[in-house]
Amino acid sequence: MLTSKVFVKKTKRGGVLKVVREHYLRDDITCGSQHCTKCDHNVQTENSADTDSDSYNADNFKTQPLVISPPSNSVLCSSSHYVIPDTNVVLHQIDVLEDESLQNFIILQTVIDEVKHRSLPANKRLKDILTNSSKHFYTFCNEYNSETYVEREPGESSNDRNDRAIRTAAKWYTNHLQEYEKDISIVLLTDDNDNRTKAKEAGILSFTVHEYIKSLKNGGNLIDRLAWKSSAGTQQEGKLIYPEHIATSDILKGVKSGKYLQGSFMASRENYLEASVNVTESEKFVLIQGHQNLNRAVHSDIVAIEMLPEAEWSCPSSLVLEDTAQAEDDALEDDSKLKNKVPEHLRQPTGRVVGIIKRNWRQYCGILKPSLLKKGTKHLFVPAERRIPKIRIETRQAEDLATQRVIVAIDSWPRSSRYPQGHFVRKLGNIGDKGAENEVLLLEHDVPHQVFSEKVLSFLPKMPWSITEEDMKHRKDLRDIVVCSVDPPGCTDIDDALHCRLLDNGNYEVGVHIADVSHFIRPGTALDEEAANRGTTVYLTDKRIDMVPELLSSNLCSLRCDVERLAFTVIWEMTENAKILNTTFTKSVINSKASLMYSEAQARIDDITMNDELTLSLRGLNKLAKLLKQSRIDAGALCLASTEVRFQVDSETADPIDVQTKKLLETNSMVEEFMLLANISVAKKILEEFPNCALLRRHPSPPPSNFEPVIKAASSKGFIMDCSSNKNLAESLNKAEFDENPYFNTMLRIMTTRCMMQAVYFCSGMLPESEYVHYGLAAAIYTHFTSPIRRYSDIIVHRLLAVCIGADASYPDLLEKKKTQSLCNNLNYRHKMAQYAGRASVNLHTHLFFKTRVQDEDGYVLFVRKNALQVLIPKYGLEGTLYLNENKKSPTQFFYNEEQDTQTAGDVVFHVFDHVIIQLSIDRSNVQHLKLAINLVKPQIPGFSVPPASQVHSEKEEVGPPSKKVRK
C-alpha cells in the first residue's frame, strides 16, 4: 500500500516549499510474540531499513529475539503482559529501562523516531538496549504497518498525532494477541495524564511508569533509579529561591533582537558561586556571580543571559570557595564588599542567566552524603567534578551506597530547591578502590573505553600477516637504510622512526618514517568509525586506552625493530646548516634496526668510542635538530614549561611506590624537532592540493587580557613582560632570571602556559588563511601527521597526502569541508578530555601514593587568593590549595592585600613565587571522602604551621617508607 507524507518547509529566503514523500505501508510486519500463530516470524522484514542510514536497519530486526511472556511480576497486572512505553518514558527513564530485570518491552517506531530527534545520547542507549538479545526488547514498525499507521489530522499537533499513533499500536496489539492467547495483556506506560485517560477510554491498560515500577515484586532497587516526576505541583512547593526562567519563545525573540545573549555556561572550579558565559560566535566572556544570577544553570548548559547595567559590573572574586556553610558566609561577606569596592578599571562585563536554551546534563560520578536522619531517604550527592552542584536524590540504599562511588543523573531543578533533583543510576565500586576510581575518571572525562566490538574487530587483517608483492609495487623499499625509533620507556605503540645519512655531495638525507595506519583502516568501515569516535589514545598513569585495537597499535602498525613494517615517509635533503633543499613524500617499507629509549639514544650520542652507522645517524640528527630548534626560536617559538611525573608501581599490586619528575634529554628535543618539521612539511603539501578541505591545526593568539596574571606576577619581582607578540614574549621570558629563586623562570613559564588558548584542529575551507597560524610554534601552517596510531587526525592527513602523491584514491567525505569540520570538533573535544583524564590519573596516583605516607616537600606559591594560597609542588606535578583563616578563633590571622597580591601574618609575608615547605598527607577526618591535605611547615607561623614529617607519626608508619627530610 502506498500513501504520501506532505511536509511544508521554509527556505532560507523566506519562501515556502511543499515536500511530498511516498510512504509504503505493509501487511507482513510481524508482532514478535511467540504466542502468535498468524505472523510468520521466520520472514525477514525490511521494515524501515531505507528510511534513514541511522535508523535501526533490517539487520537489527531480522536478528531480534521473539518476545517471551513469563508469568507477571506486577501486582497491578496479574496476567502475563508486554509493555509499550511512550517517548517520554524512554527519554526520562532510560536508566530504569537499561536494567536487566526489565524485559518484554515493545518499542514502537514512532518512539524510536522521536527519541532520535530529541536526544542523541538517549538514542544511542536505546540502540544498545535493542541489540541486547537477553533483554527481549522488540522493535515494532507501526509507522509501516497498514493497520497501525495513522495520518495527522487537520489542526492536530505532531505530539498529539504521535500519542494517538502509540495508542493505536497498543490497541492493535491488544486485539491481535487476544485472538490467540486471551491471558496476554498489553500495558501502555505514559506519564501524560491526557494520553493515559484516552488510552483507558479505548480499553487499553495504562499506568504511569512510577505506578508500574513500584508494583513490581522485585522492583525495590529500580524505584531509586526512577527520574523525579516532572509535574509542577510536586516540585515548586516551598519558598521560591530562584527567579523564573523566561519562556523559550521569548528567549529566541530576545536573542534575535539583541536583548539577550546566547552562550555556553562554564562554572568555575575555584568558586562555586561564579561562572562565565562564552557568548556564541564571539570571543566575548561574560561574568556571572551569585545564586540568583547563576539561576540554576549547570556547567555546559546553553543559556540566555541579560547584561547588567555597567554600574553593576563586577570582577572575579579572589576567594577559593567550595560549597560549604562556611563558604556561604565568606561569599556573603565578600559579595557585600565587592558591590561597593570594584574599581572601574577592574570591572568586567557581567550578566545574569534568564533562561536555559539547552540542558547538557549527563550522568555524574561521585559520592553520597547521607541524611543525618536515621531512616531518611533524601540525601545529597557530591559530584567528583567540582563545577557540578550537589544533587538531591531519594534512595533507600544509603547505608550501602555511603562507601561506594556512584553514578547519579539530574532530572530537574525547581525554583524552590537549593540543589537540582536527580536519581541514583548505579554504583561503580568502593571509594578508594583503584579500579573504581579509574572508572570514575574515564566516565567523568567521557573517554570511550569499552572493549572493541566483534564488528570492529572483523575488519582487522587476518593473521598471520605479511607484506605482499602487491604492497611492494606501490612503495619505496627502504629496508636497507639504518632506521631507528627513539621513545619513552615501555612504549609499544611506536608511531615514528628516523634516519640520517651523509650524501656524497656533503648534504644530509634525513627521513621521518611514520606507521602507515591508513593502509589497515579503510574509510567507512566499523573500525574507521570507532577510531573516529575515540579520536585519540588516552594515556593514564597505569594503563593505555587505545584508539585502535591492540593488533594494530602494538603489533602490525608499531615500527618495532627487526620486523618489516609499512610506513609513510618524508625525506629531506638538507645542508649542514639544516637548510632544506628538497622534500619527498612516499609510501615505503622499512625495517627498523633498533627500538631505543631516549636515555639509550643519548648514551650512544655521548659515547665518543661508538662510531657505528646507527650512532652516526643519531649524532647527525641531533646536530641538525639543534639548528632547527634555534631557527624556530629566532622566529618567535615559545619554550614553555609544565610539570610531568612518572610513577614507579609495585609489580604485584600496581600501587605507586615512588614518583619522579620526567627528565628531558637532548634526544627528546631531537625527536620533537623532526616531528614538527614533518608536520609542517605535510601541512604545506596538503593545503597546496586541497585548499578547501585540508585538516590543519592552529593555535590562536591569546587576547591581551589573558596575560594580565603573568604581567602582574613578573612585575612584583621587577620584570616587565612584553606580550605584544610571541617573539617579544619569548624574549621577555628568557630575560626573567631571578638569582634568589632559581625556579622563578620555570614558574613564570608555567604561568604563561596557562595563559595560552587551546590549540585546535580545523578544516582549511572554514577559516581565512590569516587564522591558520600556530602561535606557540611560530608556524604559519601546521598539522598532525606523525602519530596515526594514537590520533585519528593523523589518519585523515595520511589519506589526504596519499591522494596528493597518487598513492591512494579519494572518497566523498574526505573532500567535504563541513564533514571535515564536524570531525575536527569531535577530535578537539576528545583531545581535551584525554588531557584532563591524564592529569586526573596523576592526581589519583598521588592520592594512592600518600595513603600510607606523611611527607614534606618543596612548594612554590603560584597564586595568592583572598583566603588561600595556590601552591605548586613540582615533584608531583601537583597544584594544591593551602587555605588560610579557616579557624576564625585562631590567634594567627592572615590579611590579604589585593593591590600587592600578598598574604600577611605577623612578620611573614607571602608573595607569588615564594618558596615554602609543605606537608602532604591524606586527610582522614572524613573516611568517606579522603582528600589530600596540604599544610604549611616552613616558614613557621605560631598557631598555623605543623611539625615536620619526621615528628609526625602515621598510623601506618611501619609499612610506609621513611619520611623525607625537610630540605633547608
N, C-alpha and C positions, 0 to 999 in steps of 0.2 A: 504494500500500500504506500502511496506517495502523498505527502502533504507538504505544505510550504510554511517556512518561518519568515516573517516580514519584520525587518528592523528599520528604524529611521535613525540616520546617523548625521551628526553635524560636522560639516567640513571646516578646515582651517580658515577659509574665507568667510565663514558665517552662513554658508548655504546649507540646504537640507538634502541628504542623499537617501533614497529608498533602496534598501538591500533585501533581496529575496533569495532565500536559501531553500533548496529541496531537502525534505526531511523524510527519510524512509522508515516506515513502520512495518513490523514483522509480527508473525503469529507463532513463531517457533522458538521464542526465548524461554528457557526453562526456569522453573520456580526454585529449583535447588533442593527441594525437600526429598528425603529418602522415602517418605511415605506416599509420594505422588506417583501414580502409575500412568498418568496421562502424558507427562513430559518425558521425552527421551533424553536422559542425562548423558548419554554417550555421544550425542551430536555436538560437534564443535560449533559454537555460535560465535559469530564475529562481533556481535553487539556493536559497541561504539568504537571499534578499532580505528576507523578512519576519521573520527571526528576531531581528533587533536593528537599530535605526536606525544603530548604529555599525559594523555588520558590512560586509563587502565586498559591496555590493549587485549586483543584476543588471546594472546599467550597467557595473560593473567587469568582470564576467565576459564579457559579450557582445562587449566590445572587446578582450579579451585575445588576443595573438598565439598561434598554434599553436606548440607546442614544435618546434624544428628539431633534427635529430640529426646533428651534424657528426662527422667521424672522432674517435676517442677521443684525448684528450690525457694519459691516465693510464697509467702503466706497470703499475698494479695491475689495471686493467680494460682489456684491449686492444680490446674491441669498443665500438661506439657505445653510449652509455647515457644514461639520465636519472637524476637524483639526487633522492632523497627524504630530507630531513633531519628528525630528530626535534625535539621542542620545545626541549630544552636546547641543541642545536646552534644553533638560530635565536637563542635568548636570549643565549648566551655568545659566539657567533662572528658576530654581526651585522655587525661591521666587515669581516670577510672576505667575507660574502655580498653586501655592497654593491659589491664590486669588479666593474668592467665585464667582466673576463675570465671570471668565473664565470657560466655560462648553462645553460639546460636543466634547471632545478630544478623539481620538483613540490612545491608547498606544500599540505599537507592541511588540511582544515577543522578537524580535531582540533588540529593545531598552532596554527592561527590563533586558535582559541578559548582555548587555554591561554596563549599569548603575551599576548593581550589582557587576561586576568585577572591575569597575573603581573607585567607591566611595560608601563605606558602608553607610555614613551619608545620601547621596542623595538617595540611595536605600531605606532606612527606610522612608524618607519623601515621596518618590513616593508611597510606600506601603500605607501610611496614606491617600494620595490623592485618590488612587484607591478604598480604602474601605469606602470613604466618599460618601454615596449614593446621597447627594444633588449636588455633582459636575458633575454627569453624565459622568465620565471618563470610557471608556470601554477598556478592555484588549482583543486584538485580537491575537490569537496564530498563526501568519503567518508561524512560523517555523514548524508547524504540519499540515498546510493546504496544500493539494496536489496541489492546484492551485497557491499558493504563495511561496512555498518553492523553494529556488534556491541553486544550488551546486556551490561551489567555483571553479572557472576556473583556469587552469594551469597558474602560474605566477601572479595570482591576489592576492593582499594583503587582509588580513582579513577585514580591514577597508573598502576597495573598495567593497568587497563582501557584507558587511553589508549595505553599502549605496545602492547597487543595490537591495538588499532584501527589503529595505524600499521603494524604488521607485516602485518595482514590486507590493508590497502590496497596495500602493497608487493607482496605475493604476488599479489593480483588483477591489478595492473599487469603483473607478470612473465608470468602466464598469458595475459592479454588481448592483449598485444603480440606474443607468440610465435606466436599464431595467424596473424599476417600478416607478421611480419618477425622471423625467428629470430636475426638478428645484433644485435638491440637488447636491452640488459640494463637492469635496474633496480638501482641501488646505494642501499642504506639507510645513512645516516650517523648513528651514535649512539656516544656515549662511555660509555653504560651497558653494563657487561660482561654483565649478565644478559640485557638486551634483545638485544644483539648475538649472544650464544650461541643464544638461542631463534630468532633470525632465520636463522642459519646452519643450524640443525636443520630449519627449514621450507623450506630450499633457496633462501633469499634471500641475495644477495651483500651483505655488510655490512662496513664498516670504521669505525674512529674517524675523526674529522674531521682529526686530525693526520696519520694514515696517508694519507688521501686527498689532502690538500693537498700533502704532501711528495712524493707520487707524480706530481704534475702536472709536465709538462715545462717549462711557463712559470710555475711557482708559486714561484719564488725569493723574490720580494718579499712574496708572500702569507704565507710562513712567519713573517715578522716580525710580522704582524698577528694571528696566532693567539693567543687568550687562553691563559694558562697552564693546564696540566692541574690539575684540582681534586682529584685523588686525594691522600689524606693522606700516603701513603708518600713521595712526592717533595717534599712541602712542609714536613714537620716535622723534617727532618734537621738535625743540628747542635744547639748549645746553645740551650735554651729561654730567651728573653729576657722574654717577657710572660706574665702569668697566663692561665689558660684562661678562655674565655668561658662563662658559665652557659648551660645549655640553655634554649631558648625557652619550653618548658612551665614550667620553674622560674621564669623571669623573670616570666611572666604571673601565676603564683601569688603571687610576691613583691610585684609591683606592686599586686595586688588586696588583699593583707594589709597593705600599707604598709611592708614590709621594704625594698623598693626604690622608687626614684622614676624616673619616665619623663620624658624631655625631649629638647630639641634641642641637639646638641653644637655649640658655637661656639668655634672655635680663635682664639687671639689673633694679631693681626697683628704685635705687637711682641715677643712672646716665644713661641718655638715649643714651649716646654715648659709652657705654660699654656693653659687653656681655661675656659669657663664653660658650664654647662648650664642652659638656660631650662626650668624644670620645667613640664610640661604643665598647662594650666588653672590657672596660678598666675603671679604676678609674681616668684616666687622664683628667684634665680640661685644656683647652687652652683659654687664654685671647684674646679677640678681642676688638680693640679700634678704634674709628673714623668712620665717614661716609663711606669713601672709603673701609675700611676693613670689615665693617659690611655688605656692599654691598647688601642692600635690603632684608636681611634675617629678618624674623619675628619670635617672640617668639614661640617655639615649632616646628619650621621647622626642617627637617633633612637636614643637609648641608654638603658640602665637603669643607674642609679647607686646606690651604697650610701653613706650618710653615714658619715664618720669620727667617732670619739669627739671631743667638744668639746675635749679636751686636745690633740688633733692638728690642730685647725683652724688655718688659716694666713691669709695675706693676699697680694694680688698682689705679685710681685717688682718692684723698681724697675729691674731690668735690661732693656735692649733687646737681645734675642738673636735672631740668625739661626742657622740650622743649620750650624755650622762646628765644627771641632775645638776652637778657642779658646773658642767659646761653651759647648761641653760642659764645659770646665774651669771657666769662670766660673760656670756653673749649679751644678756640684757644690759649689763653694766657697760660693755664695750659699745653696744648699739646707741645708748644714750649719749655717749661721748662723741661717737662718730657723727651723729646728726648735726652737731654744732661746730665740730672742730676739723672738718675736712677742708684743707686749703684748696683754693680753686685750681692751682696747678697740679694737684694730685687727683682731682675728680675724673672719673671715667663715666662713659655713657652707661646709665643704669635704668633698668626697667622692671616690669612685673609680668608674671605669667597670667594671661587672661583666659586661656583655653588650651586644650590638647587637640592637636590635629591628628596625630597618630601615636598610639601607645606602642612602644617597642619592648614590652615586658618579655622576659624569658623565664626559665627555671633558674633558681638561685640556690647555691650551696651555702651551708653554714651550720650553726648550732642552735639548739633550743634553750631558751632561758625560761625554765618552768615557772608557773604561777606560785606565789607564796601560799596560796590557799591549798590545803592538803588534797582536796578532791576536785580542785579546779580543772576545767577543761580548756580554758582560754589562756594561751601562752604567747610569749614573744619569741620570734625567730630573729637571730642576729646573723645577717649575711656575711660571708667571708670578704666580699667586695665592699670596701668602706664607703663607696659612693652610693650604695643602695640603702634605703632606710630600713629600720626594723619592720617586721611584718607580723601582724596578729594572726594566729591560726587557732583552730579548735581541734584538739586531739585528746583521745583517752589513753594514748600510749606514752605520755610524758615521761613516766619513770624509766621506760626502756630507751626512749629517744634522747634522754638527757646526756647520755655518754656517747652518742653517735653523731657522725657527720650526716646531715640530712639534706634533702632537696625539697624546696618549697616553691610554689607558684603564686603570683599575685592575682587576685580576682577582681578587686575593686578598691577604690579609695574614696569613701564617702566624706562629705564636708564635716561630719561630726566626729570623725575619728582622727586621733593624733597620728596614727600609722595606717598604712594600707592593710587591707584584709586579704588573706590568702588561704591556701590549704596545703597540707602535707602531701608530698608525692612519693618519696621513697627514701630509704636510708642507704648510706654508702659504706659504712663500717665505723669502727671505733675511732674516737678522737685520738689523734697522735699516731694511729697505725699508718705506716708508711704507704701501704697500698691505697688506703682510703684517702690520705692526703694528696697523693699523686693524682688520684681520680678527680678530686676536687679542683686541683689547679688546671687539669685538662678540660674539665667541663666549664669552669669559670672563664677560660680563655677560648672556648669554642673550638678546641682542637679536635678534628676528626681522628679518632683513634681506634675505631672498630677494626676487626680482622677483615682483611680483603675478602670480598665475596667470591664464590665459585665462578660467577660470571666474569669478574675481573681477571681472576687467575687463568681462565680459559684462553686468554689472549697472550699468555706468556709463551715463549718459544719452547718447543718440546726438547727434552734432554735425552741423550747427550747432544749438545750443540757445538757446531764448529763453523768456521768461516769457509764459505763455498767458493768455487771458481767464479760463479756469477757475481758474488760480492767483490771479488778482486778486480773484475773488469772495469768497475767504476771508481776504483780507489787507487791512490798512490801508495806504493809499497815502501814503507819507512822502517821495516823491521830490522834493518841492519844498522840504523842510527842508534847511538848511545843515548837513550831516553831514560829519564828517571822521574819519580814523583817525590815530593817533599811535603809532609803532612804532620799534624799533631800526633802524639802517642795514641795507639789504639784505633786509628782511623781505618775503617774498612770500605767506606763508600768514597773511593778515590776518583774524583772528577777530572783531575788535571795532571799532566806530566810536562816536562820541559827538556829541551836540549839546546846546546850551543856549540858551534864548532867554527874554527878559523878557516876562512876560504883562501884560495891561492892568491887572490888579489889583495889580501890583507884585511878585508872586511870580515864581519861575523855573520853567520847564519844562525838565527835564533828561532826556535819553534815552540809554540804552545799547543799541546795536544789535549783535546777535551773529549770526554766519553761521548760516543755517538748514541745517545739515548733515543733520539728520534727515529733511529733505524728500527728499534724494537717497539716503540709506542706510536702506533699509526692513528691518524686523525679519525675521530668519530667512534672509536671503539670504547667499550666499557672501561678498559684500562686507561685510556686517554681521558675520559670524563672523570674518573676517580682522581687521577693525578691533578687535573684542572681544578677540581673542587678542593682538594687538600692544599694545593698551591705551593707548599714548602714542606721540607722535612723539619721537624721540631726537635731540638736538642735539649734534653733535660740533663740534670746532673748525673743521673744513674741509668738513663735509657734514651733511646732514639725512636721517635715516631716517624717512620719512613713515609715519604710521599709516594714511592713506588715499591712493589713487592721486593723482598729480600733477594730473590733470584737475580733481579736486575741490579739493585743498589749495592750489594756486597759481592756479586759474582760476575755476571756477564757484562755489565757496564763498567764495573770498577777496574781501573787501569793498574791492576796488580802486576808485580814483576814476574818475569819468566813465563808469561802467557800471552798469546796473541789476542789483541783487542781491536775493535773498530773505533776509530776516532774521527773527530773533525778538527783539522789542523790549520793554524795560522802561522805562516813563515815570513819572517822579515829578513832582509839583508840590511845590515847596519854598519856604519863606520865605527872606528874605535871610540868615537865621541858620542855614540848612541844616536847618531842621526840616521833616520830611516830612509833608505834609498828606494826600496820597493816592498810591496806586501802581496802575499799569495794566500788564497784560501783553497783548501782541498779536503775532500773526504780521504781518509787514509787507513792503513793498518799498521799498528805499532807493536813492538814487543819491549816493554819497559825492562831495563837492566837492573833497576834497584828501586825498592819502596823504602825511602828514608824518612826518619823523623827529622824535625828541624835541628835538633841537637846533633844528630849524626851527620847531617849535611854540613853544619857549621864546623864540626870536628875535622872533616875532610878538607874544608877550605883552609882552616888554620894550621893544619899539619903540613909543614914545608917538605917533609920527606915523601909525601904522597903526590905522585905526578902521573897517575893513570888517566885514561881518557875521560872517565866519569868525573874525577876530581877536577881536571882541567875545564870540563864543561861547566861545573858548578862555579869555579872561580871566574870564568868568563861571564856567566850570568850575574854573579854578584857585582862584578865591576860595572857592567852596563846598567844594572838596576840602580846603583848609587847615582849614576849620571842622570838616569830618567827621573829619579825622585827629586834631585836638585832642580831639574828643569821644571817640574811641576810646582815646587815651592817658589821658584822665581816667578812663576806665572800667577801665584796667589793661592795655591792649595793650602788648606788648613791642616795642621797637625794637632788634633785634639786628643783628649785623654778620657779613659773610662777605666774602672777597676774590674778586672776579671780574675776569678779564682778557680782553682782546681781542687776537688776533694779527693783524698785517698780513702777508699772504703774497705771495710772488712770483707775478706773473700767469702766468708760463710754467711754473715748476717746482712751484708751490703750496707751496713750503717757507716756513716763517716767517722774516721778515726784521726784524720789530720787534714789540714787545709793549707794551701799555698797560693800565693799570688802568681799568676801566669807570667813567666819571664819572656820578654821578646828579644829575639836574636836577630842578627843581620839577615839570616835566611828567611825569617818571617817577612821582612820587608822585601827581600829578593823575589819571593813568590808573588807577593801582593803587587809589585810594580808591573810584572809581566801579565798578571791577570787584568790589571787596569788597562794596560796597553792593548791587550787583545779585545777587551770590551769596547774601547774607543774605536779601534780599527773596524770592528764588525758593525758598530753603530753607524759609522760613516758609509759603509758599503750598503747596508740595507735601506738607509734613508735615501741614498742615491737612486736605488732601484725602485723603492716603494715609498715615495714622499708622503702618501696619504694613509698608509696602514702599517708603518714600521712600529714595533713595540720598543719604546725607549724608556729611559729612567732619568728623571730630573730631580734636582734639589733646589727648591725655591730659595731666593734670598730672604732672610728673616726681616720683618719690619723693624725699624729703629727701636720701637718700644721694647722689643724682646731683649735688647742688650742692656736695659737700664739696671738690672741687678748686678751685672758684671762691671759696668762702668762705676756704679756706686761702691762696690766692694773693692775694686782696684784703687779708686781714689782715696779710700781710707788708709791705704799704705803709700800714698803719694804718686801713684802711677796714673797716667792719662791714657785711656783706651780709645783709639780711633777705629770706629766700627763702620766707617763710611763705605768700605769695600772689603772683600775677602783678603786682598793683598795687604791693605792697611791694618786689618785686624790681625793677620798673621805676624806682621812686623811688630805690632804692639805686644802681642803675646811673647815674642822672642825677647823683647827688652825687659819684660816684667820679671826680673830676678831679684829675690829678697834674701840676702845672706843670712839673716837671723832665722829664716824659716825655709829650709831647702825644699820643702814640699809645697811652698806657696805657688810656684808656677804650675805645678801639676793640678793643684786645686782650682786655679784660675781657668785652666783648660777644661777641667771637668764642668765648671760652672758655665763656660762658654758652650760646651756640648749641649747643655740643657736649653740654651737659647735658640738652638737650630730648629728649623722646620723639618718635618718628616720628608725624607726622600720618597718619591712615588713613581710607579710605572704609569705610562700614558701612551695613547696612540698618537702618532705624529700628525695625523689629519685633524685632530681635535683642538690643537693649540697653535698659535703663531710661533714661528721659529725663534723669536726673541725669548720665548719662555722655555726653550729646551735646555737651558744652561744648568750645569751641576755646580752649585755654589761651593760646596766643600772641596771638590776635586779641581776646581777652576778649569772645568772642561766645557767646551761649547756644546758637546753632544756626548751621550753616554748610554749604554745599555748593559744588560747582563747576558753573557754568553758562556761563561766559564764553569757553571755549576749545574748542569742539567739533571744530575741525579737527585739533587735536593731542591731545585727551584723550577717550577713549571714555566716561568717567564723565559728561561733559557731554552726550553724545548721549542717554544714558538719562534724565538730568534734563530735557532738552528734551522727550523723549517724555512724561514724567510731567506736565510743565507744559502741554503741548499737550492732554492729556486733561483736565486741570483746567479749561481755558478753552473746551473743546469744539472745539478746532482739529484734533484727530486722534482716531482710535479706539484703544482699548487692545488688548492681546493677553495671553494667559495668563501667559507668563514675566515680564511686566512687574510683575505683581501677586503673584508667588510669592516670598515673602521668603527662603526657603532658596536659591533660584537667584540672587536678587539678592546675597545674602551671598557665595555662591560666586564670582560675578563680581567682587565687591569684593576678595576675596582675591587674585585674579589681577591686578587693577588695582593693588593695593598693591605686589605683587611687581614688576610691570613698571615702576611709577613709581620704586621704589627702585633697580632695576637701571639705569634710564635716567639717574638722578642719578650713580650710580657710573661709568657709561660716559662721561658728560660730563666728570667730573673726571679720569678716566684719559686722555681725549683731550687735556686741557690739559697733563697731565704728559708725554704723548708729544711734543707740540709744543714743550714746554720742552726736552726732550732734543734734539730736532732743531735747535732754536734754538742750543743750546750746542755743537753738533757742531764748529763752527769758531770758537768763542769761549772766552775766559777772562775772566771779568768779576767785578768786586767790587760787592757790593750791600748795602744795609741789611737787617738782620735783627733779630728780637726773640725772646728766649728764651720759648718757650711752656710748656715743661715741663722740669724738672730731673730727670733719671733717675740711676740709680746709676752708670751707665757712659757716659752720653751727655747731650747737650742736644738737645731738640726745638726747632728754630728755624723761625720763620715768616718767609718772605721775601715781604712784601706785594706787591711789584711783579709777581711771577709767580703770586700766589695759591698758593704752594708751601710745603709743610712738609717740612723735611729733618732728618736725624739727623746731628749732629756728635759722632762717637764720641770718647771720652776714654780715656786709658791703654791704647790699643791696643798700643803698644810698651812692654812691661814694663821694657825696659832704658833707656828714656829718663830723663834726669836730672829731667825735669819730670813729676811725677805729681799727679793731682787727687785730692782727698779729699772724699768725699760726706758731708754732714751731713743725715741723714734728718729730724730734728726741725725744722731751719731751712730745709730744702729748698734747699741750696746746694751748689756745687762750688767747691773752693778749690785754687789752685796758687800758692804764694808769697803775693804781695800782691794777687793777682787773685781776686775772689770773684764767682761767677755766681749771680744770683737770677732768679726768674721775672720777666718783663717787661723785663729788661736789654736795652739796645741793643748790638748787635755789628755788625761789618762782616765779612762772609764772602765767600769767593771761590768762584764757581761755575764748574765745568768738567766735561768728560767724563773719567772715569777710564778710561784706555786700557790698564791693566795686564792686563785680560782682554778681548782683542778679540772673544771670542765673546759676552761679556755686558757691554756697555758700560753703565756706570752714571753717574748724575750725582754728582760728587764735591763735597762741601761742606767747605771748610777755613776756619779762623779767620784773619782778617787783623788785626782790631783788637777788643779790646785785645791788644797784642803780648805774647806769653809766650815767653821764650827756649826754644828747642828744640821749640816746638809750633806757633807761628804761621808762616804762609807769607808771602812777599813780596807786595805789592800787584800787581794785574794789570798795571800799567804796567811792572813789572820782570820779568814772565813772558813768555817768547817761545813762542808757539804755533807748531806745525809748519805750520799753515795760516794764519799771520798775514796773509799777503798778500791772501787772498780774504775775510777777515772784516773787519767794521767796526772802527774803532779802539776799544780797550777804554775802558770808562767810568772816569773818575777817581773815586777814593775820596772820598766826601763826609765832611768833617770834622765 
